[in-house]
């Protein structure tokens, strides 16, 4: 009878262990997606999983990125180097650093695990404080993730492709977490 009770106890622990594996997978998977999304900023991205390739910045946008914020009409040091290297503003290379001006968007990409016990982890952009020119980081990110026609901003998705491109890695994390949990039996 003791063997049956031991088996019953072990089987009774499986749901608890699987819930823990699920939480660990969600936490680790969210961290992977967050890191991948941050790495996408600053370099042009190709098409990924049905998400469009990033459109090159316009020469005017590149020029504005290199203008001094404090001296009207003056170029930043980086702007002078860019102009010297490319000869014009329309090079369309990764020196343009698409979606990177100050780094505040990259810094605002985060995870939210408040609902982890319900099987939900979010990766997104924290709303944060408003920049007087660009608004809050969440709105700025949405305009670029999905595009914003009124301002002629093309879609440059970085969050959704980060998830799509890391699905296999997240599946591997899940397998490892399940095995790790079951070994505790």
Buried (B, 14 or more C-beta within 10 A) or exposed (E): EEEEEEEEEEEEEEEEBBEBBBBBBBBBBBBBBBEBBBEBBBBBBEEBEEBBEBBBBBBEEBBEBBEEEEEEEEBBEEBEEBBEEBEEBBBBBEBBBBBBEEEBBBEBBBBEBEEBEEEEBBBBBBEBEEBEEBEBBBBBBBBBBEBBEEEEBBBBBBBBBBBBBBEEBBEEBBEBBBEEBEEEE
